[in-house]
Amino acid sequence: MRQTGFDPMRYANLSWQAEKARLASAAGDLRSMTEAANKMERCGYYKEAWKTFHSIAALQGPTGRRPWRGPRDHVKFLVLEGRRRDLGDELRLVHLVARAAEDVGQLIVQTEARLVPLFQRSYPAVHFISTADVVPQGNESAWTTYEQLAFFYARHEEMISSGFLPLKAPPPSDKPRGGLGISWYSKAMYKCLPSLEDWAGLLRGVQGRVQSLQYQEGRAGLAELVKASGRPVKAARRVDQFKDLDGFAGQVFSVRRVLTISNTTAHMAGALGIPCVVVLDKESVTTWPDHGDRSPFYPNTRLIRRCSDGWAPTLEKALELLLQIRADQAQVPASTAMR
């Protein structure tokens, strides 16, 4: 939760990061600005992080467009430009469009074509378009970014967590939801991850259905994982996560719980409200807080770090933690969201 009272160490850290961002902005150093903003976000200085990220977008974006001035700026058309950061950043912040749509005539959100069906179903009051589509121009239109929406509607942890509004997956099939979804591999070479044997050891003790939510299953070693664990793992091959994110959302929503490394699966499960545990190494990861076991963006997601343990006991602890998350908390009623 949001800290109360004056904390000198926290204030000093925030002041230092804000000063770094200010100096980098004056020098036009976008890389240093981004590093400072990422650090502020990981430490929970959300208002300051959003302000810096929005400044970066303004420096990178085209000139001559009318900037949005906030909720009291009741423009006819508000255009939210396509994200400049990772997919996980968009999945964390996209629910804010529902709140912003209440304050303008029409909100138009530029996004990837593969995200349009999922987002449009989830937030019908907003008009989602591909980044290649034409948007209204002229004095009746203003422009904004996800980070500016966050500056106004998600300044601190309480605003973020109380405003959570989950994505809506495609209508489920007749088959009931159930089982455990897993994702264990990333093509990012810098990540330190559990081995296939670590995962196999965990899965040997798991009862019931296990569903792969992993992209590039062949490269990720699904066949080797099945052989090492001695149990079936249902493949995800019918869904191309790179092209069909709506289908992927439906697949994630088909399971009861998700155990994963930090990747798109973690953010999709979090944005859908599925109980999820994300397994992290000891080092900082940009999209997750540096401290604690929760992210205010995903109320049903927990974080577990390897610390001094090996990966095998960390995975065991992660599964225990996952089973403690109540499945009936997977969706937040729309009537309570954004309040």
Residue frames as qw, qx, qy, qz and C-alpha x, y, z in Angstrom:
[[0.000, 0.887, 0.461, 0.000, 0.00, 0.00, 0.00],
 [0.280, 0.777, -0.060, 0.560, 0.98, 3.62, -0.31],
 [0.545, -0.137, -0.495, 0.662, 3.39, 4.69, 2.38],
 [0.227, -0.901, -0.256, -0.265, 2.21, 7.27, 4.90],
 [0.568, -0.763, 0.081, 0.298, 4.30, 9.66, 6.95],
 [0.292, 0.883, -0.364, -0.053, 7.65, 11.15, 6.04],
 [0.940, -0.123, 0.182, 0.260, 10.38, 8.69, 5.13],
 [0.094, -0.858, 0.333, 0.380, 13.77, 10.50, 4.76],
 [0.433, -0.249, 0.769, 0.400, 15.41, 7.64, 2.86],
 [0.457, 0.541, 0.689, 0.156, 12.52, 7.32, 0.43],
 [0.158, 0.954, 0.136, -0.214, 12.42, 11.10, -0.06],
 [0.242, -0.707, 0.503, 0.433, 16.18, 11.24, -0.70],
 [0.478, 0.034, 0.801, 0.358, 16.01, 8.42, -3.25],
 [0.375, 0.751, 0.541, 0.043, 13.08, 10.05, -5.06],
 [0.008, 0.943, -0.078, -0.324, 14.83, 13.44, -5.08],
 [0.362, -0.481, 0.652, 0.462, 17.98, 11.88, -6.51],
 [0.450, 0.286, 0.784, 0.317, 16.13, 10.07, -9.30],
 [0.247, 0.882, 0.392, -0.090, 14.05, 13.16, -10.11],
 [0.121, -0.852, 0.290, 0.418, 17.20, 15.28, -10.32],
 [0.426, -0.187, 0.760, 0.455, 18.80, 12.73, -12.65],
 [0.395, 0.587, 0.685, 0.178, 15.72, 12.86, -14.87],
 [0.092, 0.952, 0.146, -0.253, 15.73, 16.68, -14.86],
 [0.237, -0.684, 0.496, 0.480, 19.41, 16.92, -15.82],
 [0.438, 0.063, 0.811, 0.383, 19.00, 14.26, -18.51],
 [0.334, 0.770, 0.543, -0.003, 16.00, 16.12, -19.93],
 [0.012, -0.923, 0.104, 0.370, 17.95, 19.38, -20.08],
 [0.239, -0.517, 0.690, 0.447, 20.72, 17.55, -21.94],
 [0.719, 0.367, -0.274, -0.523, 18.32, 15.72, -24.25],
 [0.083, 0.332, -0.938, 0.055, 19.65, 12.41, -22.90],
 [0.768, -0.122, -0.214, -0.592, 16.69, 10.10, -23.49],
 [0.716, 0.052, -0.685, 0.126, 18.55, 7.00, -22.34],
 [0.217, 0.073, -0.641, 0.733, 19.33, 8.47, -18.91],
 [0.479, -0.125, 0.096, -0.864, 15.78, 9.81, -18.64],
 [0.808, -0.056, -0.460, -0.365, 14.44, 6.31, -19.32],
 [0.561, 0.061, -0.722, 0.399, 16.77, 4.75, -16.75],
 [0.060, -0.096, 0.484, -0.868, 15.63, 7.24, -14.10],
 [0.637, -0.083, -0.100, -0.760, 11.95, 6.73, -14.96],
 [0.770, -0.014, -0.629, -0.109, 12.30, 2.95, -14.81],
 [0.366, 0.060, -0.699, 0.612, 13.98, 3.21, -11.41],
 [0.294, -0.097, 0.290, -0.906, 11.26, 5.51, -10.08],
 [0.754, -0.072, -0.317, -0.571, 8.56, 3.14, -11.27],
 [0.700, 0.012, -0.700, 0.141, 10.25, 0.07, -9.73],
 [0.237, 0.011, -0.617, 0.751, 10.54, 1.95, -6.42],
 [0.091, -0.648, -0.745, 0.129, 6.87, 2.98, -6.46],
 [0.048, -0.498, -0.062, 0.864, 7.37, 6.67, -7.30],
 [0.442, 0.464, 0.730, 0.239, 4.62, 6.40, -9.88],
 [0.181, 0.930, 0.246, -0.206, 3.59, 10.02, -10.32],
 [0.141, -0.794, 0.412, 0.423, 7.16, 11.08, -10.99],
 [0.463, -0.086, 0.797, 0.379, 7.82, 8.09, -13.26],
 [0.431, 0.651, 0.618, 0.096, 4.76, 8.82, -15.44],
 [0.084, 0.949, 0.002, -0.304, 5.73, 12.47, -15.74],
 [0.258, -0.599, 0.614, 0.445, 9.21, 11.52, -16.95],
 [0.467, 0.168, 0.819, 0.290, 7.97, 8.86, -19.38],
 [0.349, 0.820, 0.450, -0.058, 5.47, 11.32, -20.85],
 [0.039, -0.883, 0.254, 0.394, 8.25, 13.90, -21.27],
 [0.395, -0.277, 0.767, 0.423, 10.27, 11.29, -23.17],
 [0.441, 0.497, 0.729, 0.165, 7.33, 10.60, -25.48],
 [0.184, 0.936, 0.183, -0.239, 6.87, 14.34, -26.08],
 [0.175, -0.722, 0.498, 0.448, 10.55, 14.68, -27.04],
 [0.374, -0.081, 0.852, 0.357, 10.32, 11.70, -29.39],
 [0.408, 0.600, 0.685, -0.063, 6.95, 12.49, -30.95],
 [0.330, 0.477, 0.389, 0.716, 6.11, 14.76, -33.88],
 [0.079, -0.275, -0.268, 0.920, 5.60, 18.48, -33.27],
 [0.248, -0.062, -0.362, -0.896, 2.54, 20.51, -34.08],
 [0.448, -0.400, -0.772, -0.210, 0.00, 18.27, -32.34],
 [0.384, -0.619, 0.100, -0.678, -2.25, 19.68, -29.66],
 [0.280, 0.094, -0.873, 0.388, -1.32, 18.12, -26.28],
 [0.536, -0.599, -0.541, -0.247, -4.06, 17.04, -23.91],
 [0.007, -0.551, 0.401, -0.732, -4.15, 19.02, -20.67],
 [0.010, -0.038, 0.871, -0.490, -5.91, 16.47, -18.49],
 [0.036, 0.439, 0.894, -0.083, -9.42, 15.45, -17.36],
 [0.125, 0.705, 0.351, -0.604, -10.75, 19.01, -17.46],
 [0.097, 0.418, -0.512, -0.744, -9.77, 19.34, -21.12],
 [0.628, 0.327, 0.651, -0.275, -13.03, 18.07, -22.61],
 [0.104, 0.404, -0.592, -0.689, -11.91, 17.68, -26.23],
 [0.806, 0.259, -0.052, -0.529, -14.11, 16.12, -28.91],
 [0.939, 0.221, -0.256, 0.069, -11.43, 13.60, -29.91],
 [0.384, -0.753, 0.534, -0.012, -8.59, 12.41, -27.71],
 [0.851, 0.388, -0.354, -0.004, -6.02, 10.25, -29.49],
 [0.672, -0.604, 0.424, 0.054, -3.80, 7.99, -27.41],
 [0.459, 0.674, -0.550, -0.183, -0.68, 7.34, -29.44],
 [0.939, 0.047, -0.341, 0.012, 0.73, 3.84, -29.80],
 [0.725, -0.660, 0.129, 0.148, 3.00, 2.66, -27.02],
 [0.370, 0.796, -0.465, 0.115, 6.73, 3.27, -27.17],
 [0.306, -0.502, 0.771, -0.242, 7.63, 0.71, -24.52],
 [0.049, 0.102, -0.987, -0.116, 7.08, -3.04, -24.24],
 [0.485, -0.325, -0.651, -0.484, 3.84, -5.02, -24.57],
 [0.472, -0.380, -0.702, 0.375, 3.83, -5.62, -20.82],
 [0.092, -0.177, -0.224, 0.954, 3.74, -1.87, -20.21],
 [0.375, -0.116, -0.375, -0.840, 0.63, -1.54, -22.38],
 [0.565, -0.329, -0.743, -0.146, -1.13, -4.49, -20.71],
 [0.355, -0.301, -0.591, 0.659, -0.49, -2.90, -17.31],
 [0.004, 0.290, 0.151, -0.945, -1.91, 0.50, -18.27],
 [0.108, -0.219, -0.673, -0.698, -4.58, -0.18, -20.89],
 [0.209, -0.596, -0.768, 0.103, -7.42, -0.34, -18.33],
 [0.153, -0.455, -0.217, 0.850, -6.93, 3.41, -17.74],
 [0.039, -0.112, -0.526, -0.842, -8.59, 4.14, -21.07],
 [0.256, -0.576, -0.761, -0.151, -11.98, 3.27, -19.57],
 [0.293, -0.675, -0.375, 0.564, -11.57, 6.03, -17.02],
 [0.167, -0.297, 0.246, 0.907, -10.25, 8.57, -19.54],
 [0.010, -0.338, -0.740, -0.582, -13.17, 7.88, -21.89],
 [0.188, -0.728, -0.632, 0.187, -15.51, 9.36, -19.27],
 [0.247, -0.698, -0.090, 0.667, -13.76, 12.75, -19.56],
 [0.024, -0.341, 0.482, 0.806, -13.66, 13.31, -23.34],
 [0.665, 0.332, -0.073, -0.665, -16.02, 13.16, -26.29],
 [0.978, 0.183, -0.066, -0.069, -14.38, 10.12, -27.88],
 [0.415, -0.666, 0.598, 0.163, -11.16, 8.34, -26.98],
 [0.851, 0.482, -0.196, -0.073, -9.27, 6.78, -29.88],
 [0.602, -0.604, 0.509, 0.118, -6.43, 4.43, -28.97],
 [0.611, 0.603, -0.494, -0.137, -3.71, 3.47, -31.44],
 [0.656, -0.424, 0.619, -0.084, -2.39, -0.03, -30.83],
 [0.056, -0.269, 0.888, 0.370, -1.15, -3.11, -32.62],
 [0.626, 0.024, -0.424, -0.654, -3.71, -4.79, -34.88],
 [0.539, -0.040, -0.840, 0.056, -3.28, -8.04, -32.95],
 [0.120, -0.156, -0.679, 0.708, -4.51, -6.32, -29.76],
 [0.313, -0.106, -0.162, -0.930, -7.57, -4.56, -31.19],
 [0.614, -0.302, -0.617, -0.389, -10.12, -7.44, -30.73],
 [0.551, -0.290, -0.655, 0.428, -9.10, -8.08, -27.12],
 [0.142, -0.135, -0.276, 0.941, -9.04, -4.43, -26.11],
 [0.332, -0.173, -0.325, -0.869, -12.26, -3.53, -27.96],
 [0.611, -0.372, -0.676, -0.176, -14.19, -6.30, -26.22],
 [0.507, -0.287, -0.567, 0.583, -12.79, -5.28, -22.85],
 [0.095, -0.479, -0.233, 0.841, -13.42, -1.53, -23.07],
 [0.343, 0.546, 0.688, 0.334, -16.31, -0.95, -25.55],
 [0.012, 0.937, 0.252, -0.243, -16.63, 2.77, -24.78],
 [0.228, -0.693, 0.434, 0.529, -13.20, 3.32, -26.37],
 [0.786, 0.603, -0.013, -0.136, -12.39, 3.12, -30.10],
 [0.594, -0.481, 0.542, 0.348, -9.26, 1.03, -30.74],
 [0.692, 0.707, -0.074, -0.129, -7.51, 1.26, -34.09],
 [0.873, 0.057, 0.078, 0.477, -4.30, 0.04, -35.68],
 [0.348, -0.640, 0.111, 0.675, -1.35, 2.41, -35.60],
 [0.289, 0.038, 0.602, 0.743, -1.58, 2.50, -39.40],
 [0.082, 0.714, 0.680, 0.145, -5.17, 3.82, -39.41],
 [0.118, 0.492, 0.090, 0.858, -6.10, 7.49, -39.96],
 [0.283, -0.522, -0.622, 0.511, -7.01, 9.55, -36.89],
 [0.071, 0.925, 0.353, 0.123, -8.95, 12.84, -36.64],
 [0.502, 0.062, -0.068, 0.860, -6.86, 15.97, -37.01],
 [0.055, -0.669, -0.253, -0.697, -7.48, 19.64, -36.34],
 [0.112, -0.448, 0.390, -0.797, -8.41, 21.78, -33.36],
 [0.791, -0.322, -0.023, -0.520, -11.01, 19.30, -32.08],
 [0.943, -0.010, -0.306, 0.127, -8.35, 16.64, -31.50],
 [0.242, -0.812, 0.494, -0.194, -5.74, 16.34, -28.75],
 [0.769, 0.267, -0.574, 0.093, -3.02, 13.74, -28.17],
 [0.569, -0.656, 0.397, -0.297, -1.91, 11.85, -25.12],
 [0.436, 0.359, -0.822, 0.072, 0.10, 8.80, -23.99],
 [0.745, -0.356, -0.565, -0.011, -0.49, 5.90, -21.64],
 [0.516, -0.106, -0.459, 0.716, 1.91, 7.48, -19.19],
 [0.117, -0.223, 0.066, -0.965, -0.01, 10.75, -19.16],
 [0.677, -0.392, -0.409, -0.470, -3.23, 8.86, -18.43],
 [0.735, -0.248, -0.538, 0.331, -1.36, 7.17, -15.60],
 [0.244, 0.156, -0.291, 0.912, -0.20, 10.56, -14.31],
 [0.395, -0.270, -0.016, -0.878, -3.83, 11.62, -13.87],
 [0.824, -0.216, -0.192, -0.487, -5.53, 8.30, -13.03],
 [0.944, -0.150, -0.250, 0.157, -2.79, 6.16, -11.42],
 [0.089, 0.849, -0.342, 0.392, -0.56, 8.45, -9.37],
 [0.201, -0.489, 0.756, -0.386, 0.00, 6.06, -6.47],
 [0.070, 0.059, -0.996, -0.007, -0.61, 2.47, -5.40],
 [0.323, 0.364, 0.699, -0.524, -4.14, 2.94, -4.07],
 [0.490, 0.560, -0.078, -0.663, -5.29, 4.55, -7.31],
 [0.310, 0.382, -0.797, -0.351, -3.66, 1.80, -9.34],
 [0.017, -0.033, -0.990, 0.135, -4.97, -1.17, -7.38],
 [0.334, 0.434, 0.605, -0.577, -8.49, 0.18, -6.80],
 [0.454, 0.580, -0.148, -0.660, -8.80, 1.10, -10.47],
 [0.170, -0.204, 0.916, 0.299, -8.00, -2.35, -11.82],
 [0.728, 0.371, 0.152, -0.557, -10.42, -3.37, -14.57],
 [0.570, -0.204, 0.756, 0.251, -9.58, -6.78, -16.07],
 [0.269, 0.289, -0.636, -0.663, -9.41, -7.60, -19.73],
 [0.796, 0.150, 0.374, -0.452, -12.22, -9.76, -21.09],
 [0.248, -0.244, 0.868, 0.354, -11.05, -12.92, -22.84],
 [0.439, 0.021, -0.609, -0.661, -12.99, -14.42, -25.77],
 [0.802, -0.221, 0.113, -0.544, -16.12, -16.36, -24.73],
 [0.314, -0.388, 0.865, -0.048, -14.99, -19.71, -23.29],
 [0.469, 0.069, -0.782, -0.405, -15.70, -23.01, -24.98],
 [0.798, -0.373, -0.241, -0.407, -18.00, -25.60, -23.46],
 [0.761, -0.001, -0.525, 0.381, -14.99, -27.16, -21.74],
 [0.474, -0.868, -0.146, 0.006, -14.76, -25.94, -18.11],
 [0.189, 0.818, -0.435, 0.325, -11.78, -23.94, -16.99],
 [0.869, -0.480, 0.119, -0.018, -9.18, -25.78, -14.98],
 [0.896, 0.120, -0.024, 0.427, -5.60, -26.84, -14.42],
 [0.430, -0.719, 0.146, 0.527, -2.27, -25.09, -14.21],
 [0.612, 0.773, 0.023, 0.168, -0.79, -22.97, -16.98],
 [0.658, -0.539, 0.206, 0.484, 3.00, -22.68, -17.21],
 [0.549, 0.809, -0.080, 0.192, 5.55, -20.67, -19.17],
 [0.796, -0.502, 0.138, 0.308, 9.24, -21.29, -18.60],
 [0.671, 0.068, 0.324, 0.664, 11.30, -19.92, -21.49],
 [0.158, 0.924, 0.068, -0.340, 12.33, -16.54, -22.88],
 [0.769, 0.474, 0.100, 0.416, 14.36, -15.75, -25.97],
 [0.045, -0.942, 0.218, -0.249, 15.90, -12.82, -24.08],
 [0.775, 0.230, -0.481, 0.339, 19.45, -14.03, -23.48],
 [0.074, 0.508, -0.471, 0.718, 20.06, -11.82, -20.43],
 [0.715, -0.436, 0.060, -0.543, 17.46, -13.55, -18.24],
 [0.064, 0.284, -0.922, 0.256, 18.56, -16.06, -15.61],
 [0.746, -0.105, -0.162, -0.637, 15.87, -18.77, -15.55],
 [0.725, -0.233, 0.614, -0.206, 15.09, -22.16, -13.98],
 [0.050, 0.311, -0.857, -0.409, 16.29, -25.09, -16.07],
 [0.687, -0.034, -0.493, -0.532, 14.02, -27.65, -17.72],
 [0.532, -0.063, -0.808, 0.245, 15.06, -30.14, -15.04],
 [0.045, 0.041, 0.516, -0.854, 13.97, -27.69, -12.33],
 [0.571, 0.055, -0.086, -0.815, 10.56, -27.42, -13.97],
 [0.665, 0.032, -0.708, -0.235, 10.37, -31.17, -14.56],
 [0.290, -0.025, -0.808, 0.512, 11.02, -31.84, -10.89],
 [0.295, 0.089, 0.345, -0.887, 8.17, -29.54, -9.93],
 [0.634, 0.110, -0.318, -0.696, 5.71, -30.99, -12.44],
 [0.412, 0.048, -0.910, 0.018, 6.25, -34.55, -11.24],
 [0.084, -0.246, -0.787, 0.560, 4.25, -33.68, -8.14],
 [0.338, 0.179, 0.019, -0.924, 1.49, -31.69, -9.87],
 [0.330, 0.321, 0.885, -0.067, -1.88, -33.39, -10.22],
 [0.397, 0.746, 0.416, -0.336, -4.37, -32.63, -12.98],
 [0.619, 0.687, 0.243, 0.293, -4.07, -30.80, -16.26],
 [0.381, -0.593, 0.171, 0.688, -0.98, -28.79, -17.08],
 [0.538, 0.782, 0.300, 0.094, -1.30, -26.39, -20.02],
 [0.552, -0.088, 0.170, 0.812, 1.67, -24.87, -21.82],
 [0.157, 0.939, 0.254, -0.170, 1.30, -21.12, -22.29],
 [0.482, -0.524, 0.390, 0.584, 4.74, -20.93, -23.88],
 [0.564, 0.761, -0.140, -0.288, 5.59, -19.41, -27.26],
 [0.469, 0.617, -0.630, -0.042, 8.01, -21.27, -29.55],
 [0.852, -0.378, 0.263, -0.248, 7.45, -24.53, -27.69],
 [0.935, 0.263, -0.109, 0.213, 9.90, -26.46, -29.82],
 [0.386, 0.619, -0.353, 0.586, 12.72, -24.04, -29.14],
 [0.426, -0.621, 0.332, -0.568, 11.65, -23.84, -25.49],
 [0.171, 0.276, -0.932, 0.164, 12.02, -27.61, -25.09],
 [0.721, -0.154, 0.141, -0.661, 8.44, -28.75, -24.49],
 [0.894, 0.119, -0.411, -0.133, 9.18, -32.30, -25.66],
 [0.467, 0.294, -0.664, 0.504, 12.19, -32.49, -23.36],
 [0.310, -0.295, 0.438, -0.791, 10.12, -31.14, -20.46],
 [0.861, -0.073, -0.083, -0.496, 7.44, -33.79, -20.99],
 [0.818, 0.196, -0.528, 0.122, 10.04, -36.55, -21.17],
 [0.270, 0.332, -0.626, 0.652, 11.95, -35.36, -18.09],
 [0.431, -0.232, 0.379, -0.786, 8.82, -34.89, -15.97],
 [0.025, -0.066, -0.997, -0.031, 7.20, -38.14, -17.09],
 [0.232, 0.566, 0.670, -0.421, 3.81, -36.51, -17.39],
 [0.351, 0.586, 0.530, 0.503, 1.76, -34.89, -20.19],
 [0.069, -0.524, -0.132, 0.839, 1.80, -31.14, -20.76],
 [0.491, 0.693, 0.528, 0.013, -0.84, -29.90, -23.19],
 [0.448, 0.024, 0.295, 0.843, 0.76, -27.99, -26.06],
 [0.145, 0.716, 0.269, -0.628, -0.28, -24.46, -27.04],
 [0.340, -0.081, 0.609, 0.712, 0.48, -24.88, -30.75],
 [0.197, 0.650, 0.689, 0.252, -3.02, -24.00, -31.93],
 [0.072, -0.973, -0.187, 0.110, -2.46, -20.42, -30.75],
 [0.614, 0.362, -0.041, 0.700, 0.24, -18.19, -32.26],
 [0.380, -0.723, -0.330, 0.473, 1.08, -15.80, -29.44],
 [0.317, -0.246, 0.230, 0.886, 2.92, -13.48, -31.80],
 [0.087, -0.185, -0.543, -0.814, -0.10, -12.98, -34.08],
 [0.496, -0.494, -0.563, -0.439, -3.23, -13.95, -32.15],
 [0.085, 0.191, -0.613, 0.761, -3.17, -12.26, -28.76],
 [0.646, -0.171, 0.049, -0.742, -6.94, -12.57, -28.48],
 [0.886, 0.003, -0.440, -0.143, -6.67, -16.32, -28.86],
 [0.478, 0.220, -0.648, 0.550, -3.80, -16.33, -26.40],
 [0.297, -0.275, 0.374, -0.835, -5.93, -14.44, -23.88],
 [0.839, -0.115, -0.154, -0.509, -8.59, -17.12, -24.27],
 [0.794, 0.123, -0.569, 0.173, -6.02, -19.83, -23.68],
 [0.181, 0.262, -0.595, 0.738, -4.67, -18.15, -20.54],
 [0.514, -0.207, 0.213, -0.805, -8.22, -17.70, -19.27],
 [0.822, -0.028, -0.473, -0.315, -8.90, -21.42, -19.81],
 [0.601, 0.010, -0.683, 0.415, -6.70, -22.33, -16.81],
 [0.513, -0.781, -0.357, -0.018, -7.33, -21.67, -13.13],
 [0.474, -0.811, 0.181, 0.290, -3.81, -20.62, -12.18],
 [0.668, 0.689, -0.163, 0.230, -0.58, -19.59, -13.89],
 [0.664, -0.609, 0.241, 0.361, 3.04, -20.18, -12.87],
 [0.660, 0.682, 0.111, 0.297, 5.48, -18.37, -15.14],
 [0.540, -0.167, 0.003, 0.825, 8.69, -16.48, -15.56],
 [0.097, 0.701, 0.125, -0.696, 8.54, -12.75, -16.39],
 [0.175, 0.023, 0.698, 0.694, 7.21, -12.57, -19.94],
 [0.361, -0.140, -0.340, -0.857, 4.02, -11.85, -21.92],
 [0.538, -0.337, -0.765, -0.108, 2.25, -14.75, -20.18],
 [0.325, -0.311, -0.574, 0.684, 2.79, -13.07, -16.80],
 [0.107, 0.156, 0.035, -0.981, 1.33, -9.78, -18.00],
 [0.448, -0.167, -0.593, -0.648, -1.59, -11.41, -19.81],
 [0.494, -0.372, -0.772, 0.148, -2.53, -13.46, -16.75],
 [0.212, -0.292, -0.415, 0.835, -2.20, -10.37, -14.58],
 [0.210, 0.062, -0.188, -0.957, -4.32, -8.22, -16.88],
 [0.526, -0.236, -0.674, -0.461, -7.02, -10.92, -17.04],
 [0.535, -0.507, 0.310, -0.601, -7.06, -11.26, -13.27],
 [0.912, -0.017, -0.408, -0.044, -6.01, -14.92, -13.27],
 [0.671, -0.693, 0.260, 0.044, -4.22, -16.04, -10.07],
 [0.753, 0.558, -0.212, 0.276, -0.56, -16.01, -11.07],
 [0.608, -0.700, 0.211, 0.310, 2.90, -16.27, -9.55],
 [0.568, 0.781, -0.220, 0.138, 5.86, -14.80, -11.44],
 [0.862, -0.341, 0.061, 0.369, 9.26, -16.38, -10.73],
 [0.256, 0.938, -0.176, 0.151, 12.08, -13.82, -10.76],
 [0.747, 0.156, -0.342, 0.548, 15.83, -13.89, -10.33],
 [0.481, -0.548, -0.324, 0.603, 17.63, -11.75, -7.75],
 [0.260, -0.039, 0.194, 0.945, 18.22, -8.84, -10.14],
 [0.303, 0.479, 0.265, -0.781, 15.83, -5.98, -10.89],
 [0.286, 0.359, 0.773, 0.438, 13.30, -6.42, -13.69],
 [0.012, -0.098, -0.121, -0.988, 11.93, -3.22, -15.21],
 [0.447, -0.347, -0.481, -0.670, 8.27, -4.24, -15.18],
 [0.691, -0.489, -0.532, 0.013, 8.12, -5.42, -11.55],
 [0.339, -0.898, 0.145, -0.239, 8.68, -3.62, -8.22],
 [0.369, 0.550, -0.670, 0.335, 12.15, -3.94, -6.71],
 [0.046, -0.156, 0.810, -0.564, 10.71, -4.93, -3.34],
 [0.600, 0.096, 0.423, -0.672, 7.74, -6.89, -2.07],
 [0.304, 0.056, 0.934, 0.179, 5.75, -9.72, -3.57],
 [0.347, 0.684, 0.628, -0.130, 3.02, -7.72, -5.31],
 [0.174, 0.099, 0.337, 0.920, 2.43, -5.33, -8.18],
 [0.275, 0.394, 0.440, -0.759, -0.45, -2.85, -7.73],
 [0.391, 0.294, -0.453, -0.745, -1.32, -3.31, -11.41],
 [0.622, -0.002, -0.725, -0.295, -2.30, -6.98, -11.01],
 [0.542, -0.492, 0.352, -0.583, -4.22, -7.77, -7.78],
 [0.962, -0.116, 0.161, -0.185, -4.11, -11.55, -8.27],
 [0.754, 0.482, -0.339, 0.289, -0.41, -11.76, -9.16],
 [0.644, -0.731, 0.195, 0.113, 2.37, -12.52, -6.70],
 [0.483, 0.730, -0.461, 0.144, 6.13, -12.29, -7.18],
 [0.860, -0.467, 0.172, 0.114, 8.74, -14.67, -5.83],
 [0.300, 0.836, -0.458, 0.034, 12.51, -14.14, -6.10],
 [0.872, 0.138, -0.438, 0.171, 15.24, -16.75, -6.11],
 [0.396, -0.847, 0.291, -0.202, 17.42, -14.88, -3.58],
 [0.145, -0.601, 0.784, -0.048, 19.87, -17.32, -1.96],
 [0.788, 0.061, 0.574, -0.214, 17.84, -20.44, -2.78],
 [0.220, -0.091, 0.802, 0.548, 18.30, -22.62, -5.82],
 [0.400, 0.022, -0.385, -0.831, 15.67, -22.65, -8.53],
 [0.431, -0.210, -0.865, -0.148, 14.10, -25.96, -7.50],
 [0.215, -0.437, -0.697, 0.527, 13.07, -24.81, -3.98],
 [0.118, 0.251, 0.003, -0.961, 12.04, -21.44, -5.40],
 [0.412, -0.074, -0.631, -0.654, 9.63, -23.15, -7.79],
 [0.378, -0.342, -0.848, 0.147, 8.24, -25.26, -4.95],
 [0.096, -0.407, -0.439, 0.795, 7.61, -22.12, -2.90],
 [0.217, 0.132, -0.306, -0.917, 6.06, -20.45, -5.94],
 [0.417, -0.235, -0.785, -0.393, 3.57, -23.27, -6.38],
 [0.305, -0.426, -0.728, 0.443, 2.67, -23.16, -2.68],
 [0.012, 0.337, 0.147, -0.930, 2.13, -19.41, -2.94],
 [0.278, -0.016, -0.565, -0.776, 0.02, -19.82, -6.07],
 [0.384, -0.351, -0.846, -0.114, -2.32, -22.25, -4.33],
 [0.200, -0.429, -0.563, 0.678, -2.94, -19.67, -1.61],
 [0.151, 0.126, -0.173, -0.965, -4.39, -17.13, -4.06],
 [0.462, 0.369, 0.690, -0.418, -8.16, -17.43, -4.00],
 [0.242, 0.194, 0.735, 0.603, -9.50, -18.27, -7.43],
 [0.046, 0.773, 0.632, 0.041, -12.75, -16.43, -6.74],
 [0.170, -0.797, -0.020, 0.579, -10.77, -13.18, -6.66],
 [0.545, 0.063, 0.549, 0.631, -9.86, -13.56, -10.33],
 [0.138, 0.571, 0.446, 0.675, -12.27, -10.88, -11.50],
 [0.072, -0.256, -0.387, 0.883, -12.98, -7.47, -9.99],
 [0.245, 0.695, 0.671, -0.077, -16.65, -6.44, -10.40],
 [0.317, 0.459, 0.297, 0.775, -17.02, -3.69, -12.97],
 [0.280, -0.857, -0.332, -0.276, -19.19, -1.74, -10.53],
 [0.610, -0.737, 0.009, 0.290, -16.24, -1.32, -8.17],
 [0.687, 0.082, 0.233, 0.684, -13.57, -0.70, -10.78],
 [0.281, 0.457, 0.180, 0.824, -12.30, 2.79, -11.54],
 [0.382, -0.840, -0.286, -0.258, -13.74, 4.21, -8.30]]
